[in-house]
Amino acid sequence: MTEIYDYIIVGSGSAGSALAYRLGESGKHRILVLEYGGSDAGPLIQMPAALSYPMNMKRYDWEYLAEPEASLDGRRLVCPRGKVLGGSSSINGMIYVRGNAGDYDHWQETGADGWSYADVLPYFRRMEHAHGGAAGWRGSAGPLHVTRGPRDNPLHDAFVTAATEAGYAAVDDYNGYRQEGFGAADMTVWQGRRWSAANAYLRPALRRGNVKLVSGALVEKILIDGKTATGVAYWKAGKRYEATARAETVLAAGAINSPQIMQRSGVGPGAVLQAAGVDVILDRAGVGANLQDHLEVYFQIACLQPITLFKHLNLASKAWIGARWLLFKSGLGASNQFETLGFIRSAAGISYPDIQFHFLPVAIRYDGKAPAEGHGFQLHVGPMRSKSRGHVRILDASISRPPQIKFNYLSHDDDWVDFRRCIRLSREIIAQPAMDPFRGHEIQPGDDQTSDADIDSFIRAHAESAYHPCGTMRMGAADDPLAVVDPDCKVIGIDRLRLADSSIFPRITNGNLNAPSIMTGEKAADHILGRAPLARANDTPFRHPHWESQQR
């Protein structure tokens, strides 16, 4: 049997859940949400401090492995993607960053008309319920609660003070008027729980009764009649189903899954589809191209005082933290521990920040493994706007074979220059007097690793993905041969099919991608429903008055 809906949404992640909420808001439309993953219940997802667990579990993660990277000593980096209600918003680090105004103005300049900062700021306000931050710049009535951690470890204030001693600014709200500088981090945590897109958007949408969720649904392809999308074919429990969309089908499966579904559907680079044994319905070169990510290193320093989170990495402390969280949703378990962030420009002549810092009061890997040195702290630091580009390509028409994911990290010479600056500017901040009581030896790269060759060797051996893939079906002008969707999120050349997730980003935004992905779902919903867009904002964000001649 074929079930009929008004809208079909593929993916329950950051954008997909927001779409379900907004498309179903009037109660007039019947909506189907297809999600392969299962329940997000349980402490490993809902407890913020447990963030390292779900992204390393087959139950919640697609377990994608990228191709070997020539610039990273042939290493194959993992590419975690959420396979669970809420998608990657249920396994991410919960760090909330809107991006910089310059990011969206660049989108506008490169063909995404109507997606400038003035256009998207009202959607950030609509989606937010910000507890803290700059009044007037933030939303206060949206579904997405955004909070801040307690920042009660003295290392947080010391790090921000050191940054000011180095000549940078302390900022009250990097998601407000001014991103450039250092200050308290926002996180998608509410009342001690991960406030994922599933909690913020999907569950309220399902309670209305006109949105149906089918979990365990592995989408085979978009059904296309001629050049018109009619619905979706998917598998569940070994059986094949088809669902029809009267109005439109919306692909919101993320930067890795959306392009592979599109390619299996016959839309993509002709040579790639033919090699995979897929009939070409529409030869579209941009499908799966333009893959971008943030690459970072963990810059680690030994701490002279036993005040870091290292003292809580033993089983007894973890049990106590877990029990307190289970009973009261409070304590260390109620924070992602990324409570301080920073954004700076790497050189004069760069108009807005191109380096991000995450500060963490422990020296540890994302998989939860601590170094042998014991007490320490670290900066996750890396360039924001790499010039390297990769791709996502299916290898055959099978729904069970993972796609080829090739990032081509550091394939552009400028990326090496940018990364060296990250290391040297980090060292300069850590060397300031405010860090004197805490600063021990450099765990990595190491105090003696100072030359370009030393730093490059460290990057090759230790750089890791920040897990921010995007751009694989970029938005642009309808006559742009490399664009996949137009500024209304319509797939160019296929009727009644839209895209809304991080795959449509023309260029990666500053910082973590959860907030821009949710915003994309919010804004796409208005385009899909034919609503007038929210009125453009008149706010003028900060840009350093001397950016052309000064680095700080």
C-alpha positions, -999 to +999 in steps of 0.1 A: +000+000+000+011+036-007+003+061+020-005+097+010+007+128+028+009+165+021+046+166+029+072+140+034+104+149+054+134+126+051+154+129+084+144+139+119+176+159+126+183+196+133+165+209+102+140+180+097+126+183+132+122+221+128+105+215+095+080+190+110+072+216+137+066+245+114+049+227+085+025+211+110+019+242+130-014+252+114-029+216+118-040+217+081-013+195+067-006+158+070+031+152+074+053+121+074+088+121+090+111+092+080+140+084+104+162+053+103+174+057+139+155+048+170+148+062+204+169+090+220+158+080+255+183+073+282+211+090+300+239+085+274+221+109+251+201+131+275+230+138+300+251+166+286+284+155+301+280+120+285+284+136+250+314+114+241+294+082+243+265+084+217+288+096+189+309+065+194+280+040+196+267+020+166+232+023+180+232+061+176+258+067+149+260+058+112+297+050+118+310+066+086+347+064+079+362+089+055+388+080+029+425+081+037+438+117+037+472+123+021+478+154+041+471+136+074+496+107+070+470+086+053+447+086+083+410+078+079+390+100+102+356+091+116+326+111+105+299+107+132+264+113+120+233+109+142+212+077+135+186+085+162+156+107+168+170+143+165+198+132+142+231+147+149+216+172+174+212+141+197+249+131+195+267+165+191+286+186+217+256+209+222+276+240+215+254+267+201+269+292+176+249+311+151+278+319+128+291+353+119+272+379+100+299+378+073+291+341+066+255+348+056+264+380+037+289+358+017+260+333+010+240+362-004+269+375-025+275+340-041+239+335-052+218+326-021+196+356-025+175+363+006+200+345+030+220+375+041+225+381+078+197+406+078+175+378+064+185+350+087+187+369+120+149+370+124+148+332+121+175+328+148+154+350+170+122+330+162+138+296+171+155+307+203+146+309+239+179+323+251+186+323+288+213+349+288+230+369+261+225+403+247+190+417+250+175+426+216+198+404+197+184+371+210+151+354+209+131+347+241+100+327+230+112+300+206+112+262+211+150+259+214+162+266+249+198+280+249+216+282+282+251+287+297+272+266+320+282+277+355+319+284+345+329+278+381+363+263+373+389+292+377+405+282+344+377+297+324+381+332+338+419+329+336+418+319+300+395+349+290+417+372+311+448+359+293+431+366+260+425+402+270+461+405+281+471+394+246+450+423+232+417+406+224+383+415+237+361+398+263+326+395+249+293+391+267+276+373+238+293+359+207+258+352+193+248+388+197+263+421+184+300+410+185+314+375+178+351+386+178+366+379+212+363+355+242+336+347+266+309+324+279+296+296+256+260+289+248+247+254+248+215+236+238+208+223+273+176+229+293+169+220+329+200+198+329+190+178+297+203+179+262+178+201+243+181+184+209+159+191+179+139+161+189+131+176+224+126+211+211+107+205+179+098+169+170+080+159+202+058+190+202+051+184+165+041+148+171+017+158+199-004+178+175-016+146+158-010+156+122+027+146+121+035+109+118+070+095+126+082+063+111+114+052+127+136+023+114+128+036+079+158+034+056+152+056+026+161+040-007+154+069-030+131+098-040+104+087-064+106+109-095+081+108-124+097+126-153+111+156-136+086+157-107+092+142-073+061+122-062+073+107-029+097+083-013+106+046-013+119+032+020+126-001+038+115-010+072+119-044+089+128-060+056+098-047+037+097-020+010+072+008+013+063+038-008+048+071+004+033+098-018+035+135-012+007+156-026+026+188-021+063+183-017+091+160-005+118+176+016+152+159+020+167+168+053+190+139+060+222+158+064+254+166+045+264+129+041+230+111+037+211+137+016+235+136-014+237+098-014+199+096-014+198+121-042+224+102-062+205+069-057+174+087-070+191+095-103+201+131-096+238+139-095+270+139-116+262+117-146+296+099-145+292+090-108+257+077-112+266+056-143+296+041-125+273+032-097+247+016-120+220+043-115+199+056-143+205+093-148+173+114-144+191+147-140+228+153-145+237+178-117+274+182-110+270+198-076+253+168-059+279+155-035+305+181-044+317+211-023+321+190+009+336+211+037+344+206+074+363+222+103+396+205+111+411+212+146+438+201+169+437+196+207+463+220+220+470+206+255+488+221+285+496+204+318+480+222+348+500+230+379+470+229+402+448+198+407+416+217+397+408+202+363+381+177+355+408+150+355+399+143+391+364+132+380+375+107+354+376+078+379+347+053+383+336+066+417+333+102+406+315+092+374+290+072+394+284+102+417+280+126+388+256+102+371+235+096+402+232+134+409+222+140+373+196+111+373+181+123+405+183+161+402+194+169+366+222+190+382+260+190+389+288+183+364+265+160+344+243+189+334+269+207+314+288+198+282+319+214+299+326+235+268+317+267+287+341+292+271+346+300+234+367+324+214+368+338+179+396+358+164+411+369+131+443+353+122+459+383+104+453+418+094+432+421+062+408+394+073+374+411+078+359+388+104+371+359+126+386+329+110+398+310+140+376+294+167+387+283+202+368+258+224+383+259+260+380+227+281+393+224+317+407+189+311+432+174+286+412+146+270+402+133+236+366+135+222+363+097+228+368+102+265+404+091+268+427+112+289+465+116+284+489+100+308+500+134+322+470+138+344+457+173+352+457+196+322+435+218+300+431+222+263+420+244+234+403+229+204+416+253+178+414+254+140+407+275+110+371+284+101+372+288+064+393+261+048+397+264+010+399+226+006+369+209-009+359+172-010+330+151-021+304+124-012+297+097-039+278+065-040+297+035-052+267+015-062+229+016-059+228-004-027+212+012+004+235-008+026+269+003+012+283+035+027+292+063+003+327+074-005+335+104+018+366+123+007+373+156+026+407+164+009+417+181+041+446+206+038+448+201+001+450+239-004+484+255+006+467+284+024+452+259+049+486+251+062+494+288+067+462+293+086+467+263+108+502+273+118+488+307+129+463+288+151+491+271+170+512+302+174+484+325+184+472+299+209+507+298+225+508+336+228+475+336+247+485+308+270+518+326+277+501+356+293+504+363+330+468+353+339+478+317+331+510+317+352+494+300+382+481+271+360+504+268+330+527+237+331+545+222+301+529+218+267+516+183+264+510+186+227+525+198+203+553+202+229+573+232+240+601+224+216+579+220+185+582+255+171+593+254+135+569+253+105+581+217+099+574+208+136+539+223+136+531+207+102+541+173+115+519+177+145+490+187+124+494+158+101+496+133+130+470+148+153+444+170+135+409+158+139+375+166+124+353+189+144+324+169+129+309+198+109+304+184+074+283+206+051+280+221+016+274+189-004+244+203-023+249+240-021+224+267-026+229+293-054+213+310-083+190+289-105+214+293-134+245+283-115+256+249-129+272+239-096+243+248-074+218+221-064+190+242-048+178+277-055+173+303-027+138+289-021+154+255-013+139+240-045+160+214-062+170+229-095+155+209-124+132+187-102+097+199-093+081+193-058+115+185-042+133+206-017+164+204+005+168+218+039+199+209+060+236+217+062+242+203+028+228+235+012+253+258+029+273+275+001+302+279+025+308+267+060+298+291+088+319+302+118+316+277+146+295+247+153+267+239+127+237+229+148+223+264+151+226+273+114+211+239+105+180+245+127+177+280+112+178+264+077+148+242+086+129+272+101+135+294+071+128+266+046+094+260+062+083+295+053+095+290+017+077+257+014+044+271+028+046+301+005+047+325+035+063+359+032+097+357+048+102+373+082+110+410+079+147+417+075+166+429+105+180+464+107+207+455+133+243+463+124+267+437+139+303+444+149+331+444+124+365+455+137+370+491+126+407+485+118+405+450+104+424+460+072+455+470+092+452+452+126+450+416+136+434+425+169 
